[in-house]
Every structure is written in C-alpha cells, then in structure tokens.
Amino acid sequence: QVPLVESGGGLVQPGGSLRLSCAASESIRRNYVMGWYRQAPGKQRELVATIISGGSINYADYVKGRFTISRDNAKNTVYLQMNSLKPEDTAVYSCNARNPITKVNFWGQGTQVTVSS
C-alpha cells in the first residue's frame, strides 16, 4: 500500500490558485508530522509547510500569506491551498509524513505545479 498519494497539481497562470491533496494510508498515524516540500529544477528540495496533529503549523517565509496547509484527520488527508501563485512557485510538490518518535520519513511520488502565462 502506497503510504502517500498526492493529487491536484497542474498548470496555472500567475495569480491563480491550486489545491493539492495528500491522501495517507492507514500506516500513516495521525500523530505523524505532515508536510509539503517542493523542488524546482536545478535546486534543492525546500520546505513549504508542516502541520502536526495538534494543529501547530509552520510556513516557509516565501509562502506565508499565500499558502494554507490543513489536515482532515477523519480522511487522513492533508491539503495545501495555494493562492496568488508566482512563476517561482513552479516545482514538484511532495507530501511528507514523519514519525515523531522514530523520525522515519515517508514521501509521496510528487505532483508537478507549473505557474506560467
């Protein structure tokens, strides 16, 4: 069973919006730290946002005020609402789940987000 499955990427014009979803399997427990990361061509992977089961949220400075991470524990799904998208947001976005005890990480396959006119 694939632990994390992302969806929702695509092509959008600058200023537009997209919503990414990350469906987690039952093996991903609700106490895991969930997050979104991105990697642009030729660049290292970088943090976008994280959320823990208690609701504490962390955003990278370059997405604050534009992106919103949320979590539906009933569906074991994490979302990333992206507004006011910029060309520099173009990247492969990957969902991450981290066991808070063992620090083991799980990754989704990634979904492409392209912001272009």
C-alpha positions as CSV (number, residue, x, y, z in Angstrom):
1,Q,0.0,0.0,0.0
2,V,1.5,3.3,-1.1
3,P,1.7,5.4,2.1
4,L,1.2,8.9,0.5
5,V,-0.6,9.8,-2.7
6,E,-0.6,13.4,-4.0
7,S,-3.0,15.0,-6.4
8,G,-4.1,18.4,-7.6
9,G,-1.0,19.7,-9.5
10,G,-1.2,21.3,-12.9
11,L,-0.6,24.4,-15.0
12,V,-1.9,27.7,-13.7
13,Q,-1.4,31.3,-14.7
14,P,0.4,33.8,-12.3
15,G,-2.0,35.0,-9.7
16,G,-4.1,31.8,-9.9
17,S,-4.8,29.1,-7.3
18,L,-4.4,25.4,-6.9
19,R,-5.2,22.9,-4.2
20,L,-3.0,19.9,-3.6
21,S,-4.2,16.9,-1.7
22,C,-2.2,14.2,0.0
23,A,-4.1,11.0,1.0
24,A,-2.3,9.0,3.6
25,S,-2.7,5.2,4.1
26,E,-3.6,3.7,7.4
27,S,0.1,3.1,8.1
28,I,0.5,6.8,8.5
29,R,-0.7,7.5,12.0
30,R,-2.5,10.7,13.0
31,N,0.4,11.8,15.3
32,Y,2.8,12.0,12.4
33,V,4.1,15.4,11.3
34,M,2.7,16.1,7.9
35,G,4.3,18.5,5.4
36,W,4.7,19.7,1.9
37,Y,8.0,20.2,0.3
38,R,9.0,21.3,-3.2
39,Q,11.9,21.0,-5.6
40,A,12.4,23.2,-8.6
41,P,14.7,22.2,-11.5
42,G,18.3,22.6,-10.5
43,K,17.5,23.4,-6.9
44,Q,17.4,21.6,-3.6
45,R,14.2,20.4,-2.1
46,E,12.8,23.0,0.3
47,L,10.2,23.1,3.0
48,V,6.8,24.7,2.1
49,A,4.7,24.0,5.3
50,T,4.2,21.5,8.0
51,I,1.3,20.6,10.3
52,I,1.1,18.4,13.4
53,S,-2.0,16.6,14.7
54,G,-2.5,19.2,17.4
55,G,-2.8,21.9,14.8
56,S,0.6,23.7,15.1
57,I,1.6,25.0,11.7
58,N,4.8,26.2,10.2
59,Y,5.3,28.0,6.9
60,A,8.3,28.9,4.9
61,D,8.6,32.7,4.6
62,Y,8.2,32.7,0.8
63,V,4.7,31.2,1.0
64,K,3.3,32.9,4.1
65,G,0.1,34.7,3.4
66,R,-0.4,32.9,0.2
67,F,-0.5,29.2,1.0
68,T,-2.6,27.4,3.6
69,I,-1.9,23.9,4.9
70,S,-4.7,21.9,6.5
71,R,-5.4,18.4,7.8
72,D,-8.6,16.3,7.8
73,N,-7.9,13.6,10.3
74,A,-11.1,11.8,9.5
75,K,-9.9,11.3,6.0
76,N,-6.2,11.1,6.9
77,T,-5.6,13.7,4.2
78,V,-3.5,16.8,4.1
79,Y,-4.2,19.8,1.8
80,L,-2.2,22.7,0.5
81,Q,-4.2,25.6,-0.8
82,M,-2.0,27.8,-2.9
83,N,-3.2,31.3,-3.8
84,S,-1.5,34.2,-5.6
85,L,0.8,31.8,-7.4
86,K,4.0,33.1,-8.8
87,P,6.3,31.7,-11.6
88,E,8.9,31.0,-8.9
89,D,6.4,28.6,-7.2
90,T,6.9,26.2,-10.1
91,A,8.2,22.9,-8.8
92,V,7.4,19.3,-8.0
93,Y,5.5,19.4,-4.7
94,S,5.9,16.3,-2.5
95,C,4.0,15.3,0.6
96,N,5.9,14.1,3.6
97,A,5.0,12.2,6.7
98,R,7.4,11.9,9.6
99,N,7.1,9.6,12.6
100,P,7.7,11.9,15.6
101,I,9.3,9.0,17.6
102,T,11.5,7.2,15.1
103,K,12.0,10.2,12.8
104,V,11.4,7.9,9.8
105,N,10.2,9.8,6.8
106,F,7.7,8.7,4.1
107,W,7.3,10.5,0.8
108,G,4.7,10.7,-1.9
109,Q,5.6,10.5,-5.6
110,G,5.2,14.2,-6.1
111,T,3.0,16.4,-8.3
112,Q,4.1,19.0,-10.8
113,V,2.9,22.6,-10.3
114,T,3.7,25.0,-13.2
115,V,2.9,28.7,-12.9
116,S,3.2,30.3,-16.3
117,S,1.3,32.6,-18.6
